[in-house]
Amino acid sequence: MQTIFKYTLEITDRQVMSMPAGAKPLTVQMQNGKLQLWVLCDPGRSKNIRTFAVYGTGNPISDSDYAGEYIASVQDGSFIWHVFAL
C-alpha cells in the first residue's frame, strides 16, 4: 500500500536520508519555516539510503549533481532553494 511521507531537509549541499526503497519524491515546500520533502512510498519495503542536494540560486552545482533528478524550487523569503535527488 502506498503512503505519502514527509521528511525535513536541511539547507545544505548534500544530505543522506533513509526511506523505503522505491520512494518517489513528489514535491518540496516550506512548512513552518522548514524545508519539507514529500515522497510517495510503500512503508513496508526495506529502507534505502537516498542522497539529496539543496542549492541556492547562483551557487555552483557540480556536473555529477546536475545529473540528478530535479524535484522542486522553493521560495524562502529572499532565498530560492533548488532541490535534486542524486
PDB file of N, CA, C and O in Angstrom:
ATOM      1  N   MET A   1       0.846  -1.178   0.000  1.00  0.00           N
ATOM      2  CA  MET A   1       0.000   0.000   0.000  1.00  0.00           C
ATOM      3  C   MET A   1       0.895   1.246   0.000  1.00  0.00           C
ATOM      4  O   MET A   1       1.846   1.336   0.776  1.00  0.00           O
ATOM      5  N   GLN A   2       0.585   2.185  -0.862  1.00  0.00           N
ATOM      6  CA  GLN A   2       1.362   3.422  -0.971  1.00  0.00           C
ATOM      7  C   GLN A   2       0.874   4.445   0.062  1.00  0.00           C
ATOM      8  O   GLN A   2      -0.314   4.532   0.373  1.00  0.00           O
ATOM      9  N   THR A   3       1.820   5.201   0.571  1.00  0.00           N
ATOM     10  CA  THR A   3       1.549   6.232   1.565  1.00  0.00           C
ATOM     11  C   THR A   3       2.417   7.436   1.238  1.00  0.00           C
ATOM     12  O   THR A   3       3.495   7.275   0.665  1.00  0.00           O
ATOM     13  N   ILE A   4       1.980   8.623   1.583  1.00  0.00           N
ATOM     14  CA  ILE A   4       2.810   9.818   1.426  1.00  0.00           C
ATOM     15  C   ILE A   4       3.455  10.114   2.766  1.00  0.00           C
ATOM     16  O   ILE A   4       2.769  10.281   3.775  1.00  0.00           O
ATOM     17  N   PHE A   5       4.795  10.180   2.768  1.00  0.00           N
ATOM     18  CA  PHE A   5       5.576  10.518   3.962  1.00  0.00           C
ATOM     19  C   PHE A   5       6.244  11.874   3.755  1.00  0.00           C
ATOM     20  O   PHE A   5       6.482  12.299   2.625  1.00  0.00           O
ATOM     21  N   LYS A   6       6.538  12.539   4.859  1.00  0.00           N
ATOM     22  CA  LYS A   6       7.201  13.840   4.833  1.00  0.00           C
ATOM     23  C   LYS A   6       8.532  13.732   5.559  1.00  0.00           C
ATOM     24  O   LYS A   6       8.631  13.108   6.615  1.00  0.00           O
ATOM     25  N   TYR A   7       9.566  14.354   4.970  1.00  0.00           N
ATOM     26  CA  TYR A   7      10.908  14.382   5.547  1.00  0.00           C
ATOM     27  C   TYR A   7      11.394  15.824   5.578  1.00  0.00           C
ATOM     28  O   TYR A   7      11.178  16.572   4.625  1.00  0.00           O
ATOM     29  N   THR A   8      12.046  16.219   6.663  1.00  0.00           N
ATOM     30  CA  THR A   8      12.627  17.552   6.764  1.00  0.00           C
ATOM     31  C   THR A   8      14.007  17.544   6.120  1.00  0.00           C
ATOM     32  O   THR A   8      14.839  16.689   6.426  1.00  0.00           O
ATOM     33  N   LEU A   9      14.245  18.504   5.225  1.00  0.00           N
ATOM     34  CA  LEU A   9      15.542  18.664   4.581  1.00  0.00           C
ATOM     35  C   LEU A   9      16.322  19.781   5.260  1.00  0.00           C
ATOM     36  O   LEU A   9      15.746  20.792   5.663  1.00  0.00           O
ATOM     37  N   GLU A  10      17.609  19.601   5.384  1.00  0.00           N
ATOM     38  CA  GLU A  10      18.495  20.669   5.831  1.00  0.00           C
ATOM     39  C   GLU A  10      18.849  21.501   4.600  1.00  0.00           C
ATOM     40  O   GLU A  10      18.858  20.987   3.481  1.00  0.00           O
ATOM     41  N   ILE A  11      19.136  22.771   4.804  1.00  0.00           N
ATOM     42  CA  ILE A  11      19.578  23.603   3.695  1.00  0.00           C
ATOM     43  C   ILE A  11      21.095  23.481   3.640  1.00  0.00           C
ATOM     44  O   ILE A  11      21.833  24.280   4.215  1.00  0.00           O
ATOM     45  N   THR A  12      21.530  22.442   2.920  1.00  0.00           N
ATOM     46  CA  THR A  12      22.944  22.127   2.776  1.00  0.00           C
ATOM     47  C   THR A  12      23.136  21.451   1.420  1.00  0.00           C
ATOM     48  O   THR A  12      22.194  20.887   0.862  1.00  0.00           O
ATOM     49  N   ASP A  13      24.358  21.510   0.895  1.00  0.00           N
ATOM     50  CA  ASP A  13      24.597  20.966  -0.445  1.00  0.00           C
ATOM     51  C   ASP A  13      24.174  19.510  -0.579  1.00  0.00           C
ATOM     52  O   ASP A  13      23.485  19.157  -1.536  1.00  0.00           O
ATOM     53  N   ARG A  14      24.576  18.657   0.365  1.00  0.00           N
ATOM     54  CA  ARG A  14      24.254  17.222   0.274  1.00  0.00           C
ATOM     55  C   ARG A  14      23.818  16.687   1.625  1.00  0.00           C
ATOM     56  O   ARG A  14      24.309  17.108   2.672  1.00  0.00           O
ATOM     57  N   GLN A  15      22.890  15.754   1.575  1.00  0.00           N
ATOM     58  CA  GLN A  15      22.467  15.068   2.785  1.00  0.00           C
ATOM     59  C   GLN A  15      21.925  13.699   2.414  1.00  0.00           C
ATOM     60  O   GLN A  15      21.432  13.490   1.305  1.00  0.00           O
ATOM     61  N   VAL A  16      22.022  12.775   3.349  1.00  0.00           N
ATOM     62  CA  VAL A  16      21.517  11.430   3.120  1.00  0.00           C
ATOM     63  C   VAL A  16      20.352  11.170   4.063  1.00  0.00           C
ATOM     64  O   VAL A  16      20.323  11.653   5.195  1.00  0.00           O
ATOM     65  N   MET A  17      19.399  10.398   3.571  1.00  0.00           N
ATOM     66  CA  MET A  17      18.209  10.063   4.348  1.00  0.00           C
ATOM     67  C   MET A  17      17.863   8.609   4.108  1.00  0.00           C
ATOM     68  O   MET A  17      18.096   8.079   3.021  1.00  0.00           O
ATOM     69  N   SER A  18      17.313   7.971   5.109  1.00  0.00           N
ATOM     70  CA  SER A  18      16.818   6.609   4.996  1.00  0.00           C
ATOM     71  C   SER A  18      15.321   6.673   4.753  1.00  0.00           C
ATOM     72  O   SER A  18      14.581   7.305   5.507  1.00  0.00           O
ATOM     73  N   MET A  19      14.880   6.004   3.679  1.00  0.00           N
ATOM     74  CA  MET A  19      13.452   5.956   3.367  1.00  0.00           C
ATOM     75  C   MET A  19      13.150   4.646   2.651  1.00  0.00           C
ATOM     76  O   MET A  19      14.068   3.989   2.161  1.00  0.00           O
ATOM     77  N   PRO A  20      11.884   4.258   2.582  1.00  0.00           N
ATOM     78  CA  PRO A  20      11.552   2.989   1.938  1.00  0.00           C
ATOM     79  C   PRO A  20      12.067   2.919   0.499  1.00  0.00           C
ATOM     80  O   PRO A  20      12.029   3.904  -0.238  1.00  0.00           O
ATOM     81  N   ALA A  21      12.547   1.738   0.120  1.00  0.00           N
ATOM     82  CA  ALA A  21      13.044   1.513  -1.242  1.00  0.00           C
ATOM     83  C   ALA A  21      11.965   1.898  -2.249  1.00  0.00           C
ATOM     84  O   ALA A  21      10.787   1.602  -2.046  1.00  0.00           O
ATOM     85  N   GLY A  22      12.363   2.550  -3.324  1.00  0.00           N
ATOM     86  CA  GLY A  22      11.432   2.935  -4.380  1.00  0.00           C
ATOM     87  C   GLY A  22      10.640   4.190  -4.090  1.00  0.00           C
ATOM     88  O   GLY A  22       9.741   4.534  -4.857  1.00  0.00           O
ATOM     89  N   ALA A  23      10.948   4.892  -2.994  1.00  0.00           N
ATOM     90  CA  ALA A  23      10.215   6.122  -2.660  1.00  0.00           C
ATOM     91  C   ALA A  23      10.336   7.118  -3.805  1.00  0.00           C
ATOM     92  O   ALA A  23      11.427   7.337  -4.330  1.00  0.00           O
ATOM     93  N   LYS A  24       9.221   7.719  -4.191  1.00  0.00           N
ATOM     94  CA  LYS A  24       9.192   8.668  -5.305  1.00  0.00           C
ATOM     95  C   LYS A  24       8.997  10.081  -4.760  1.00  0.00           C
ATOM     96  O   LYS A  24       7.945  10.382  -4.197  1.00  0.00           O
ATOM     97  N   PRO A  25      10.006  10.960  -4.921  1.00  0.00           N
ATOM     98  CA  PRO A  25       9.830  12.348  -4.482  1.00  0.00           C
ATOM     99  C   PRO A  25       8.688  13.009  -5.249  1.00  0.00           C
ATOM    100  O   PRO A  25       8.594  12.892  -6.471  1.00  0.00           O
ATOM    101  N   LEU A  26       7.819  13.707  -4.508  1.00  0.00           N
ATOM    102  CA  LEU A  26       6.675  14.382  -5.120  1.00  0.00           C
ATOM    103  C   LEU A  26       6.895  15.886  -5.221  1.00  0.00           C
ATOM    104  O   LEU A  26       6.708  16.476  -6.285  1.00  0.00           O
ATOM    105  N   THR A  27       7.289  16.498  -4.121  1.00  0.00           N
ATOM    106  CA  THR A  27       7.481  17.944  -4.097  1.00  0.00           C
ATOM    107  C   THR A  27       8.297  18.323  -2.875  1.00  0.00           C
ATOM    108  O   THR A  27       8.501  17.518  -1.966  1.00  0.00           O
ATOM    109  N   VAL A  28       8.757  19.563  -2.872  1.00  0.00           N
ATOM    110  CA  VAL A  28       9.417  20.164  -1.712  1.00  0.00           C
ATOM    111  C   VAL A  28       8.780  21.525  -1.518  1.00  0.00           C
ATOM    112  O   VAL A  28       8.586  22.270  -2.478  1.00  0.00           O
ATOM    113  N   GLN A  29       8.451  21.854  -0.259  1.00  0.00           N
ATOM    114  CA  GLN A  29       7.870  23.152   0.072  1.00  0.00           C
ATOM    115  C   GLN A  29       8.319  23.552   1.461  1.00  0.00           C
ATOM    116  O   GLN A  29       8.797  22.725   2.238  1.00  0.00           O
ATOM    117  N   MET A  30       8.159  24.843   1.767  1.00  0.00           N
ATOM    118  CA  MET A  30       8.412  25.322   3.121  1.00  0.00           C
ATOM    119  C   MET A  30       7.152  25.082   3.944  1.00  0.00           C
ATOM    120  O   MET A  30       6.039  25.341   3.485  1.00  0.00           O
ATOM    121  N   GLN A  31       7.337  24.580   5.172  1.00  0.00           N
ATOM    122  CA  GLN A  31       6.228  24.408   6.104  1.00  0.00           C
ATOM    123  C   GLN A  31       6.738  24.782   7.479  1.00  0.00           C
ATOM    124  O   GLN A  31       7.690  24.180   7.976  1.00  0.00           O
ATOM    125  N   ASN A  32       6.122  25.756   8.088  1.00  0.00           N
ATOM    126  CA  ASN A  32       6.514  26.236   9.420  1.00  0.00           C
ATOM    127  C   ASN A  32       8.004  26.577   9.487  1.00  0.00           C
ATOM    128  O   ASN A  32       8.679  26.271  10.470  1.00  0.00           O
ATOM    129  N   GLY A  33       8.509  27.220   8.417  1.00  0.00           N
ATOM    130  CA  GLY A  33       9.893  27.675   8.399  1.00  0.00           C
ATOM    131  C   GLY A  33      10.920  26.598   8.117  1.00  0.00           C
ATOM    132  O   GLY A  33      12.121  26.851   8.219  1.00  0.00           O
ATOM    133  N   LYS A  34      10.471  25.394   7.762  1.00  0.00           N
ATOM    134  CA  LYS A  34      11.398  24.295   7.466  1.00  0.00           C
ATOM    135  C   LYS A  34      11.152  23.769   6.061  1.00  0.00           C
ATOM    136  O   LYS A  34      10.019  23.739   5.581  1.00  0.00           O
ATOM    137  N   LEU A  35      12.238  23.354   5.410  1.00  0.00           N
ATOM    138  CA  LEU A  35      12.163  22.782   4.081  1.00  0.00           C
ATOM    139  C   LEU A  35      11.706  21.328   4.210  1.00  0.00           C
ATOM    140  O   LEU A  35      12.357  20.526   4.879  1.00  0.00           O
ATOM    141  N   GLN A  36      10.578  20.991   3.563  1.00  0.00           N
ATOM    142  CA  GLN A  36       9.984  19.660   3.695  1.00  0.00           C
ATOM    143  C   GLN A  36       9.920  18.968   2.340  1.00  0.00           C
ATOM    144  O   GLN A  36       9.604  19.587   1.324  1.00  0.00           O
ATOM    145  N   LEU A  37      10.227  17.670   2.343  1.00  0.00           N
ATOM    146  CA  LEU A  37      10.150  16.813   1.163  1.00  0.00           C
ATOM    147  C   LEU A  37       9.029  15.804   1.381  1.00  0.00           C
ATOM    148  O   LEU A  37       8.982  15.144   2.419  1.00  0.00           O
ATOM    149  N   TRP A  38       8.114  15.678   0.396  1.00  0.00           N
ATOM    150  CA  TRP A  38       7.074  14.665   0.445  1.00  0.00           C
ATOM    151  C   TRP A  38       7.390  13.596  -0.588  1.00  0.00           C
ATOM    152  O   TRP A  38       7.735  13.901  -1.730  1.00  0.00           O
ATOM    153  N   VAL A  39       7.268  12.326  -0.169  1.00  0.00           N
ATOM    154  CA  VAL A  39       7.523  11.203  -1.074  1.00  0.00           C
ATOM    155  C   VAL A  39       6.350  10.239  -1.032  1.00  0.00           C
ATOM    156  O   VAL A  39       5.681  10.098  -0.008  1.00  0.00           O
ATOM    157  N   LEU A  40       6.110   9.581  -2.155  1.00  0.00           N
ATOM    158  CA  LEU A  40       5.133   8.501  -2.241  1.00  0.00           C
ATOM    159  C   LEU A  40       5.912   7.208  -2.080  1.00  0.00           C
ATOM    160  O   LEU A  40       6.863   6.954  -2.819  1.00  0.00           O
ATOM    161  N   CYS A  41       5.511   6.390  -1.113  1.00  0.00           N
ATOM    162  CA  CYS A  41       6.296   5.185  -0.839  1.00  0.00           C
ATOM    163  C   CYS A  41       5.426   4.077  -0.252  1.00  0.00           C
ATOM    164  O   CYS A  41       4.288   4.293   0.163  1.00  0.00           O
ATOM    165  N   ASP A  42       6.008   2.895  -0.237  1.00  0.00           N
ATOM    166  CA  ASP A  42       5.407   1.744   0.420  1.00  0.00           C
ATOM    167  C   ASP A  42       6.174   1.556   1.729  1.00  0.00           C
ATOM    168  O   ASP A  42       7.306   1.072   1.703  1.00  0.00           O
ATOM    169  N   PRO A  43       5.586   1.927   2.880  1.00  0.00           N
ATOM    170  CA  PRO A  43       6.313   1.860   4.147  1.00  0.00           C
ATOM    171  C   PRO A  43       6.720   0.450   4.556  1.00  0.00           C
ATOM    172  O   PRO A  43       7.542   0.288   5.459  1.00  0.00           O
ATOM    173  N   GLY A  44       6.160  -0.576   3.909  1.00  0.00           N
ATOM    174  CA  GLY A  44       6.514  -1.952   4.226  1.00  0.00           C
ATOM    175  C   GLY A  44       7.798  -2.427   3.544  1.00  0.00           C
ATOM    176  O   GLY A  44       8.312  -3.499   3.863  1.00  0.00           O
ATOM    177  N   ARG A  45       8.310  -1.636   2.614  1.00  0.00           N
ATOM    178  CA  ARG A  45       9.531  -2.038   1.906  1.00  0.00           C
ATOM    179  C   ARG A  45      10.760  -1.752   2.774  1.00  0.00           C
ATOM    180  O   ARG A  45      10.717  -0.923   3.683  1.00  0.00           O
ATOM    181  N   SER A  46      11.847  -2.451   2.475  1.00  0.00           N
ATOM    182  CA  SER A  46      13.091  -2.229   3.215  1.00  0.00           C
ATOM    183  C   SER A  46      13.584  -0.804   2.967  1.00  0.00           C
ATOM    184  O   SER A  46      13.230  -0.177   1.968  1.00  0.00           O
ATOM    185  N   LYS A  47      14.393  -0.310   3.879  1.00  0.00           N
ATOM    186  CA  LYS A  47      14.891   1.063   3.789  1.00  0.00           C
ATOM    187  C   LYS A  47      16.120   1.140   2.882  1.00  0.00           C
ATOM    188  O   LYS A  47      16.952   0.233   2.856  1.00  0.00           O
ATOM    189  N   ASN A  48      16.212   2.238   2.144  1.00  0.00           N
ATOM    190  CA  ASN A  48      17.367   2.569   1.313  1.00  0.00           C
ATOM    191  C   ASN A  48      17.891   3.925   1.742  1.00  0.00           C
ATOM    192  O   ASN A  48      17.156   4.747   2.289  1.00  0.00           O
ATOM    193  N   ILE A  49      19.157   4.147   1.489  1.00  0.00           N
ATOM    194  CA  ILE A  49      19.746   5.459   1.725  1.00  0.00           C
ATOM    195  C   ILE A  49      19.617   6.262   0.435  1.00  0.00           C
ATOM    196  O   ILE A  49      20.003   5.790  -0.634  1.00  0.00           O
ATOM    197  N   ARG A  50      19.075   7.470   0.534  1.00  0.00           N
ATOM    198  CA  ARG A  50      18.942   8.375  -0.616  1.00  0.00           C
ATOM    199  C   ARG A  50      19.746   9.629  -0.323  1.00  0.00           C
ATOM    200  O   ARG A  50      19.860  10.053   0.828  1.00  0.00           O
ATOM    201  N   THR A  51      20.299  10.215  -1.367  1.00  0.00           N
ATOM    202  CA  THR A  51      21.068  11.451  -1.237  1.00  0.00           C
ATOM    203  C   THR A  51      20.319  12.570  -1.938  1.00  0.00           C
ATOM    204  O   THR A  51      19.841  12.404  -3.060  1.00  0.00           O
ATOM    205  N   PHE A  52      20.221  13.711  -1.269  1.00  0.00           N
ATOM    206  CA  PHE A  52      19.554  14.888  -1.817  1.00  0.00           C
ATOM    207  C   PHE A  52      20.502  16.077  -1.742  1.00  0.00           C
ATOM    208  O   PHE A  52      21.377  16.136  -0.878  1.00  0.00           O
ATOM    209  N   ALA A  53      20.319  17.012  -2.648  1.00  0.00           N
ATOM    210  CA  ALA A  53      21.120  18.232  -2.662  1.00  0.00           C
ATOM    211  C   ALA A  53      20.194  19.434  -2.689  1.00  0.00           C
ATOM    212  O   ALA A  53      19.157  19.415  -3.353  1.00  0.00           O
ATOM    213  N   VAL A  54      20.572  20.479  -1.964  1.00  0.00           N
ATOM    214  CA  VAL A  54      19.815  21.728  -1.926  1.00  0.00           C
ATOM    215  C   VAL A  54      20.781  22.848  -2.293  1.00  0.00           C
ATOM    216  O   VAL A  54      21.789  23.053  -1.617  1.00  0.00           O
ATOM    217  N   TYR A  55      20.469  23.570  -3.366  1.00  0.00           N
ATOM    218  CA  TYR A  55      21.339  24.650  -3.836  1.00  0.00           C
ATOM    219  C   TYR A  55      20.563  25.952  -3.890  1.00  0.00           C
ATOM    220  O   TYR A  55      19.397  25.980  -4.282  1.00  0.00           O
ATOM    221  N   GLY A  56      21.218  27.018  -3.494  1.00  0.00           N
ATOM    222  CA  GLY A  56      20.647  28.344  -3.639  1.00  0.00           C
ATOM    223  C   GLY A  56      20.905  28.863  -5.043  1.00  0.00           C
ATOM    224  O   GLY A  56      21.873  28.462  -5.690  1.00  0.00           O
ATOM    225  N   THR A  57      20.046  29.749  -5.513  1.00  0.00           N
ATOM    226  CA  THR A  57      20.248  30.376  -6.815  1.00  0.00           C
ATOM    227  C   THR A  57      21.611  31.052  -6.837  1.00  0.00           C
ATOM    228  O   THR A  57      21.969  31.775  -5.907  1.00  0.00           O
ATOM    229  N   GLY A  58      22.370  30.815  -7.904  1.00  0.00           N
ATOM    230  CA  GLY A  58      23.693  31.421  -8.067  1.00  0.00           C
ATOM    231  C   GLY A  58      24.826  30.589  -7.494  1.00  0.00           C
ATOM    232  O   GLY A  58      25.992  30.896  -7.742  1.00  0.00           O
ATOM    233  N   ASN A  59      24.517  29.540  -6.730  1.00  0.00           N
ATOM    234  CA  ASN A  59      25.569  28.673  -6.178  1.00  0.00           C
ATOM    235  C   ASN A  59      25.992  27.656  -7.231  1.00  0.00           C
ATOM    236  O   ASN A  59      25.166  27.213  -8.029  1.00  0.00           O
ATOM    237  N   PRO A  60      27.286  27.278  -7.242  1.00  0.00           N
ATOM    238  CA  PRO A  60      27.737  26.300  -8.231  1.00  0.00           C
ATOM    239  C   PRO A  60      27.161  24.918  -7.962  1.00  0.00           C
ATOM    240  O   PRO A  60      26.946  24.525  -6.815  1.00  0.00           O
ATOM    241  N   ILE A  61      26.914  24.182  -9.058  1.00  0.00           N
ATOM    242  CA  ILE A  61      26.422  22.804  -8.989  1.00  0.00           C
ATOM    243  C   ILE A  61      27.362  21.958  -9.828  1.00  0.00           C
ATOM    244  O   ILE A  61      27.575  22.246 -11.006  1.00  0.00           O
ATOM    245  N   SER A  62      27.925  20.918  -9.231  1.00  0.00           N
ATOM    246  CA  SER A  62      28.847  20.059  -9.986  1.00  0.00           C
ATOM    247  C   SER A  62      28.093  19.302 -11.070  1.00  0.00           C
ATOM    248  O   SER A  62      26.885  19.087 -10.964  1.00  0.00           O
ATOM    249  N   ASP A  63      28.809  18.900 -12.108  1.00  0.00           N
ATOM    250  CA  ASP A  63      28.187  18.164 -13.212  1.00  0.00           C
ATOM    251  C   ASP A  63      27.533  16.882 -12.731  1.00  0.00           C
ATOM    252  O   ASP A  63      26.484  16.495 -13.247  1.00  0.00           O
ATOM    253  N   SER A  64      28.136  16.209 -11.744  1.00  0.00           N
ATOM    254  CA  SER A  64      27.567  14.946 -11.261  1.00  0.00           C
ATOM    255  C   SER A  64      26.249  15.184 -10.518  1.00  0.00           C
ATOM    256  O   SER A  64      25.353  14.342 -10.579  1.00  0.00           O
ATOM    257  N   ASP A  65      26.116  16.306  -9.823  1.00  0.00           N
ATOM    258  CA  ASP A  65      24.867  16.607  -9.123  1.00  0.00           C
ATOM    259  C   ASP A  65      23.769  16.999 -10.104  1.00  0.00           C
ATOM    260  O   ASP A  65      22.604  16.654  -9.909  1.00  0.00           O
ATOM    261  N   TYR A  66      24.141  17.716 -11.155  1.00  0.00           N
ATOM    262  CA  TYR A  66      23.146  18.165 -12.130  1.00  0.00           C
ATOM    263  C   TYR A  66      22.498  16.969 -12.820  1.00  0.00           C
ATOM    264  O   TYR A  66      21.372  17.062 -13.309  1.00  0.00           O
ATOM    265  N   ALA A  67      23.211  15.851 -12.858  1.00  0.00           N
ATOM    266  CA  ALA A  67      22.662  14.647 -13.473  1.00  0.00           C
ATOM    267  C   ALA A  67      21.558  14.042 -12.615  1.00  0.00           C
ATOM    268  O   ALA A  67      20.864  13.126 -13.055  1.00  0.00           O
ATOM    269  N   GLY A  68      21.391  14.544 -11.400  1.00  0.00           N
ATOM    270  CA  GLY A  68      20.344  14.031 -10.522  1.00  0.00           C
ATOM    271  C   GLY A  68      18.963  14.449 -10.996  1.00  0.00           C
ATOM    272  O   GLY A  68      18.818  15.182 -11.975  1.00  0.00           O
ATOM    273  N   GLU A  69      17.964  13.975 -10.291  1.00  0.00           N
ATOM    274  CA  GLU A  69      16.567  14.260 -10.623  1.00  0.00           C
ATOM    275  C   GLU A  69      16.129  15.553  -9.947  1.00  0.00           C
ATOM    276  O   GLU A  69      16.142  15.645  -8.720  1.00  0.00           O
ATOM    277  N   TYR A  70      15.744  16.547 -10.733  1.00  0.00           N
ATOM    278  CA  TYR A  70      15.217  17.797 -10.191  1.00  0.00           C
ATOM    279  C   TYR A  70      13.867  17.513  -9.538  1.00  0.00           C
ATOM    280  O   TYR A  70      13.016  16.841 -10.121  1.00  0.00           O
ATOM    281  N   ILE A  71      13.677  18.036  -8.311  1.00  0.00           N
ATOM    282  CA  ILE A  71      12.401  17.833  -7.618  1.00  0.00           C
ATOM    283  C   ILE A  71      11.577  19.116  -7.604  1.00  0.00           C
ATOM    284  O   ILE A  71      10.423  19.118  -8.031  1.00  0.00           O
ATOM    285  N   ALA A  72      12.173  20.220  -7.109  1.00  0.00           N
ATOM    286  CA  ALA A  72      11.404  21.461  -6.986  1.00  0.00           C
ATOM    287  C   ALA A  72      12.321  22.627  -6.664  1.00  0.00           C
ATOM    288  O   ALA A  72      13.465  22.453  -6.246  1.00  0.00           O
ATOM    289  N   SER A  73      11.779  23.829  -6.872  1.00  0.00           N
ATOM    290  CA  SER A  73      12.405  25.063  -6.396  1.00  0.00           C
ATOM    291  C   SER A  73      11.449  25.678  -5.386  1.00  0.00           C
ATOM    292  O   SER A  73      10.234  25.686  -5.585  1.00  0.00           O
ATOM    293  N   VAL A  74      12.020  26.196  -4.293  1.00  0.00           N
ATOM    294  CA  VAL A  74      11.207  26.675  -3.179  1.00  0.00           C
ATOM    295  C   VAL A  74      11.639  28.084  -2.799  1.00  0.00           C
ATOM    296  O   VAL A  74      12.830  28.352  -2.639  1.00  0.00           O
ATOM    297  N   GLN A  75      10.675  28.982  -2.655  1.00  0.00           N
ATOM    298  CA  GLN A  75      10.963  30.347  -2.235  1.00  0.00           C
ATOM    299  C   GLN A  75      10.900  30.423  -0.723  1.00  0.00           C
ATOM    300  O   GLN A  75       9.936  29.981  -0.097  1.00  0.00           O
ATOM    301  N   ASP A  76      11.965  31.002  -0.143  1.00  0.00           N
ATOM    302  CA  ASP A  76      12.093  31.136   1.315  1.00  0.00           C
ATOM    303  C   ASP A  76      12.518  32.569   1.599  1.00  0.00           C
ATOM    304  O   ASP A  76      13.706  32.855   1.745  1.00  0.00           O
ATOM    305  N   GLY A  77      11.539  33.470   1.676  1.00  0.00           N
ATOM    306  CA  GLY A  77      11.871  34.885   1.835  1.00  0.00           C
ATOM    307  C   GLY A  77      12.613  35.364   0.596  1.00  0.00           C
ATOM    308  O   GLY A  77      12.100  35.255  -0.518  1.00  0.00           O
ATOM    309  N   SER A  78      13.814  35.892   0.782  1.00  0.00           N
ATOM    310  CA  SER A  78      14.595  36.375  -0.360  1.00  0.00           C
ATOM    311  C   SER A  78      15.464  35.283  -0.975  1.00  0.00           C
ATOM    312  O   SER A  78      16.183  35.544  -1.939  1.00  0.00           O
ATOM    313  N   PHE A  79      15.412  34.062  -0.436  1.00  0.00           N
ATOM    314  CA  PHE A  79      16.201  32.947  -0.962  1.00  0.00           C
ATOM    315  C   PHE A  79      15.331  32.014  -1.796  1.00  0.00           C
ATOM    316  O   PHE A  79      14.144  31.832  -1.524  1.00  0.00           O
ATOM    317  N   ILE A  80      15.954  31.422  -2.827  1.00  0.00           N
ATOM    318  CA  ILE A  80      15.303  30.379  -3.618  1.00  0.00           C
ATOM    319  C   ILE A  80      16.182  29.143  -3.539  1.00  0.00           C
ATOM    320  O   ILE A  80      17.366  29.202  -3.871  1.00  0.00           O
ATOM    321  N   TRP A  81      15.612  28.018  -3.101  1.00  0.00           N
ATOM    322  CA  TRP A  81      16.330  26.746  -2.979  1.00  0.00           C
ATOM    323  C   TRP A  81      15.885  25.815  -4.086  1.00  0.00           C
ATOM    324  O   TRP A  81      14.696  25.739  -4.398  1.00  0.00           O
ATOM    325  N   HIS A  82      16.843  25.097  -4.689  1.00  0.00           N
ATOM    326  CA  HIS A  82      16.570  24.151  -5.771  1.00  0.00           C
ATOM    327  C   HIS A  82      17.001  22.780  -5.274  1.00  0.00           C
ATOM    328  O   HIS A  82      18.151  22.593  -4.877  1.00  0.00           O
ATOM    329  N   VAL A  83      16.077  21.814  -5.295  1.00  0.00           N
ATOM    330  CA  VAL A  83      16.297  20.504  -4.670  1.00  0.00           C
ATOM    331  C   VAL A  83      16.398  19.425  -5.744  1.00  0.00           C
ATOM    332  O   VAL A  83      15.584  19.352  -6.664  1.00  0.00           O
ATOM    333  N   PHE A  84      17.441  18.579  -5.593  1.00  0.00           N
ATOM    334  CA  PHE A  84      17.709  17.458  -6.509  1.00  0.00           C
ATOM    335  C   PHE A  84      17.836  16.168  -5.721  1.00  0.00           C
ATOM    336  O   PHE A  84      18.377  16.171  -4.616  1.00  0.00           O
ATOM    337  N   ALA A  85      17.346  15.067  -6.271  1.00  0.00           N
ATOM    338  CA  ALA A  85      17.631  13.728  -5.745  1.00  0.00           C
ATOM    339  C   ALA A  85      18.822  13.229  -6.536  1.00  0.00           C
ATOM    340  O   ALA A  85      18.790  13.216  -7.767  1.00  0.00           O
ATOM    341  N   LEU A  86      19.882  12.815  -5.836  1.00  0.00           N
ATOM    342  CA  LEU A  86      21.105  12.381  -6.513  1.00  0.00           C
ATOM    343  C   LEU A  86      21.175  10.882  -6.602  1.00  0.00           C
ATOM    344  O   LEU A  86      22.140  10.340  -7.142  1.00  0.00           O
TER     345      LEU A  86
END
